[in-house]
Amino acid sequence: MPSSVIVWSGWQPLALPEPLSPAVLAEIVDGGQTFRWSRAPDGAWQGAWSDSVVHLKPSESGGLLWSSPENLAGVVASQLPPYLAASVDFARLADDLPWRSDPHLARCLEAFRGLRLLRQPLGETLLGFLCSATKQIVQIKQIVALLAQRHGREIAAGIHRLPTWTELATVSEEQLRACLLGFRARYVQQTARFLSERPGWLDQIEQLPYVEAKERLRELPGVGEKVADCVLLFGAGRLEAFPVDVWIIKAMENRYGLEGWTPQQIARFGRVHFGPFAGLAQQYLFAWERAQGRG
C-alpha cells in the first residue's frame, strides 16, 4: 500500500531533440492532448498515466527535468521517454510540413517551437476522449479525475491510476453519472463491456493501417470521427490523423477560407494539404487558435 505522504525523488534530466520552453511544455500537457496534468505547488507540472506519476519542468539547458514518487521511480524512468515520444524529432517532422507555401502554418510553427505529440496508453486515451463530447478541457479533466479517484487503483498517496476497461465494465451507469459523465456514461459503460469481452481488441488497433483502425474504433459506442482521430493521433502515433473540433473549424474557416465545409470535408482537406504529418500541423493550428481565443 502507498504511504500516506509522497516522498519525491530528486530531479533527473531527460534529453529531447529540441529545446522546450515553459509555455510550450504547458501547451503539450494542458492543451487538450491529455487530461491528467495540473500545476503543482512548486510550479512544475504533475501528471499521471498508467502506473506513473511525475513532476515535470523545463531545464535551463532546454531539456526536461523530472521527479517521481520514490516508489515509482523505476516505472517512470521506463515509461516517461515513450510517453513523451522523446526519440521522435518533431522539429524535423514539422520542417516537412508545407510551411514554406502556407504563411499561417509558418506563423504557428514559429509561435510554438518544440511542440510535441504525446504517445499515451491507447486505452486511457480512448477513455479520455469518450468523456470529451461537448465538454471543455477543464471539465474533461474533472471527469477523468473523478473516474480515477473513485474507480482506479491507488498508485501513490492520494493519486489513483485510471480504471482499466475491465474494471469499468463492473461500474454501473449510475456510478459513472456520479462522475459527471452525463449521457457519456452510457457510452463508457457499453464500450467497457465490449472491450472486456474482447481481450486484445484495442491492441490490434495499433497494428492496423490508419483507415482500417479508424473504422474499427468507430464501432465503439460514442466514438465518432473526431474522437477516433484524437485516439489514433495521441494514443497510437498515427500522425496522418487530423481531428476536427470547434477550434480547427474556426481555424480552417478564418485562415483557409473553408466556410461551410463539413468536419469530414475539413479533415480530408487537412490530410491532403498538410500531408503525412497532418496531425502535427493540426496541433500547431489548435494551439494558435486557443491562444488567440485567450488573448
Backbone hydrogen bonds, N-H to C=O, Kabsch-Sander energy under -0.5 kcal/mol:
donor,donor_aa,acceptor,acceptor_aa,energy
8,W,6,I,-0.7
9,S,68,S,-3.3
12,Q,66,W,-2.6
14,L,64,L,-2.5
20,L,62,G,-2.0
25,L,21,S,-2.5
26,A,22,P,-2.2
27,E,23,A,-1.7
28,I,24,V,-2.2
29,V,25,L,-2.2
30,D,26,A,-2.1
31,G,27,E,-0.8
32,G,34,T,-0.6
38,S,46,Q,-2.0
40,A,44,A,-3.5
43,G,40,A,-2.4
45,W,56,L,-2.8
46,Q,38,S,-3.3
47,G,45,W,-0.5
47,G,54,V,-2.5
48,A,36,R,-0.9
49,W,52,S,-1.7
52,S,49,W,-3.4
54,V,47,G,-2.4
55,H,67,S,-3.3
56,L,45,W,-2.2
57,K,65,L,-2.1
59,S,63,G,-1.9
62,G,59,S,-1.7
64,L,14,L,-2.0
65,L,57,K,-3.1
66,W,12,Q,-2.8
67,S,55,H,-1.9
70,E,7,V,-3.3
72,L,69,P,-2.3
73,A,69,P,-0.5
73,A,70,E,-0.9
76,V,72,L,-2.9
77,A,73,A,-2.4
78,S,74,G,-1.2
79,Q,75,V,-2.2
80,L,76,V,-3.0
83,Y,79,Q,-1.8
84,L,80,L,-2.3
85,A,82,P,-1.0
86,A,81,P,-2.8
88,V,85,A,-2.1
90,F,88,V,-1.3
93,L,89,D,-1.7
94,A,90,F,-2.9
95,D,91,A,-1.7
96,D,92,R,-0.8
96,D,93,L,-0.9
97,L,94,A,-1.4
99,W,97,L,-1.6
101,S,98,P,-0.9
106,A,102,D,-2.3
107,R,103,P,-1.9
108,C,104,H,-2.0
109,L,105,L,-2.7
110,E,106,A,-2.0
111,A,107,R,-1.9
112,F,108,C,-1.5
113,R,110,E,-0.8
115,L,112,F,-1.9
118,L,116,R,-0.5
119,R,83,Y,-2.7
120,Q,118,L,-0.5
120,Q,234,F,-2.8
125,T,121,P,-2.3
126,L,122,L,-2.4
127,L,123,G,-2.0
128,G,124,E,-2.5
129,F,125,T,-2.2
130,L,126,L,-1.9
131,C,127,L,-1.2
132,S,129,F,-0.8
135,K,132,S,-2.4
140,I,136,Q,-2.4
141,K,137,I,-2.6
142,Q,138,V,-1.3
143,I,139,Q,-2.1
144,V,140,I,-2.7
145,A,141,K,-2.2
146,L,142,Q,-2.0
147,L,143,I,-2.3
148,A,144,V,-2.3
149,Q,145,A,-2.7
150,R,146,L,-2.5
151,H,147,L,-1.9
152,G,148,A,-2.0
155,I,159,I,-2.7
156,A,159,I,-1.7
159,I,156,A,-2.9
161,R,153,R,-2.9
168,L,164,T,-2.5
169,A,165,W,-1.5
170,T,167,E,-1.3
171,V,168,L,-1.7
176,L,172,S,-2.1
177,R,173,E,-2.6
178,A,174,E,-1.5
179,C,176,L,-1.4
180,L,177,R,-1.8
181,L,176,L,-1.1
184,R,181,L,-1.8
185,A,182,G,-2.0
186,R,183,F,-0.8
187,Y,183,F,-0.7
188,V,184,R,-2.5
189,Q,185,A,-2.6
190,Q,186,R,-2.7
191,T,187,Y,-2.6
192,A,188,V,-2.5
193,R,189,Q,-2.2
194,F,190,Q,-2.3
195,L,191,T,-2.8
196,S,192,A,-2.4
197,E,193,R,-1.3
198,R,195,L,-1.0
201,W,198,R,-2.1
204,Q,200,G,-1.8
205,I,201,W,-0.9
205,I,202,L,-0.5
206,E,202,L,-1.0
207,Q,204,Q,-1.3
208,L,204,Q,-0.6
208,L,205,I,-1.3
213,A,209,P,-3.0
214,K,210,Y,-2.6
215,E,211,V,-2.0
216,R,212,E,-2.4
217,L,213,A,-2.4
218,R,214,K,-1.9
219,E,216,R,-1.7
220,L,217,L,-1.9
223,V,220,L,-1.8
224,G,222,G,-0.9
228,A,224,G,-2.4
229,D,225,E,-2.3
230,C,226,K,-2.6
231,V,227,V,-2.6
232,L,228,A,-2.3
233,L,229,D,-2.4
234,F,230,C,-2.7
235,G,231,V,-1.8
236,A,232,L,-0.9
238,R,232,L,-2.6
239,L,237,G,-1.4
241,A,238,R,-1.9
245,D,243,P,-0.6
249,I,245,D,-2.6
250,K,246,V,-2.2
251,A,247,W,-2.3
252,M,248,I,-2.9
253,E,249,I,-2.1
254,N,250,K,-2.8
255,R,251,A,-2.7
256,Y,251,A,-0.6
256,Y,252,M,-0.6
257,G,253,E,-0.8
258,L,252,M,-2.4
261,W,258,L,-1.8
266,I,262,T,-2.6
267,A,263,P,-2.5
268,R,264,Q,-2.0
269,F,265,Q,-2.5
270,G,266,I,-2.8
271,R,267,A,-2.2
272,V,268,R,-2.1
273,H,269,F,-3.5
274,F,270,G,-2.3
275,G,271,R,-0.8
277,F,274,F,-0.6
278,A,275,G,-1.6
279,G,239,L,-3.6
280,L,239,L,-0.5
280,L,277,F,-0.9
281,A,277,F,-1.7
282,Q,278,A,-2.7
283,Q,279,G,-1.6
284,Y,280,L,-1.6
285,L,281,A,-2.6
286,F,282,Q,-2.8
287,A,283,Q,-2.4
288,W,284,Y,-2.2
289,E,285,L,-2.4
290,R,286,F,-2.3
291,A,287,A,-2.1
292,Q,288,W,-2.3
293,G,289,E,-2.4
294,R,290,R,-2.0
295,G,291,A,-1.7
